[in-house]
Amino acid sequence: MSLTGTTAAAAQALASALRRGRRSSFTVELIDDAPARRDGLMDALRAAGFSSAPKGISWEG
């Protein structure tokens, strides 16, 4: 699996876990001490259902 495929799978797994949980919102600000809005990560998280937020990228379930 490529890095892009791995990133997409991780984003989908996070979104799936949030759907099963009781959280109605969740914001990712940092990933490995870097802003979550990095290009490849942002694309994967958006594809999984996340959207831009002032401090990072958010999930609204």
C-alpha positions as CSV (number, residue, x, y, z in Angstrom):
1,M,0.0,0.0,0.0
2,S,1.3,3.4,-0.9
3,L,1.7,6.3,1.6
4,T,-1.3,8.0,0.0
5,G,-3.3,4.8,0.4
6,T,-2.2,4.4,4.0
7,T,-3.1,8.0,4.8
8,A,-6.5,7.5,3.2
9,A,-7.1,4.3,5.1
10,A,-6.1,5.9,8.4
11,A,-8.5,8.9,7.7
12,Q,-11.3,6.5,6.9
13,A,-10.6,4.5,10.0
14,L,-10.7,7.7,12.2
15,A,-14.0,8.8,10.6
16,S,-15.5,5.3,11.1
17,A,-14.5,5.3,14.8
18,L,-16.0,8.8,15.3
19,R,-19.3,7.6,13.6
20,R,-19.5,4.7,16.1
21,G,-18.7,6.8,19.1
22,R,-20.8,9.4,20.9
23,R,-18.8,12.4,19.8
24,S,-20.7,14.9,17.7
25,S,-17.7,17.0,16.9
26,F,-13.9,16.4,16.9
27,T,-11.1,18.7,15.7
28,V,-7.6,17.6,14.7
29,E,-5.1,20.5,15.2
30,L,-1.8,18.7,15.1
31,I,-0.4,15.5,13.7
32,D,3.1,14.6,14.8
33,D,3.5,18.2,16.1
34,A,2.8,19.7,12.7
35,P,-0.4,21.4,11.5
36,A,-3.1,19.0,10.4
37,R,-3.7,21.1,7.3
38,R,-0.8,19.6,5.4
39,D,-1.7,18.9,1.7
40,G,-1.8,15.1,1.6
41,L,-3.4,14.8,5.0
42,M,-6.0,17.4,4.4
43,D,-7.1,15.7,1.2
44,A,-7.4,12.3,2.9
45,L,-9.3,13.8,5.9
46,R,-11.7,15.8,3.6
47,A,-12.4,12.6,1.6
48,A,-13.3,10.9,4.8
49,G,-15.8,13.6,5.7
50,F,-13.8,16.2,7.7
51,S,-13.9,19.9,6.9
52,S,-11.7,22.9,7.4
53,A,-11.9,24.6,10.9
54,P,-10.1,27.7,12.2
55,K,-7.7,25.6,14.2
56,G,-7.3,22.6,11.9
57,I,-9.7,20.1,10.4
58,S,-13.0,19.1,12.1
59,W,-15.5,16.3,12.2
60,E,-19.2,17.1,12.7
61,G,-21.1,13.8,13.2
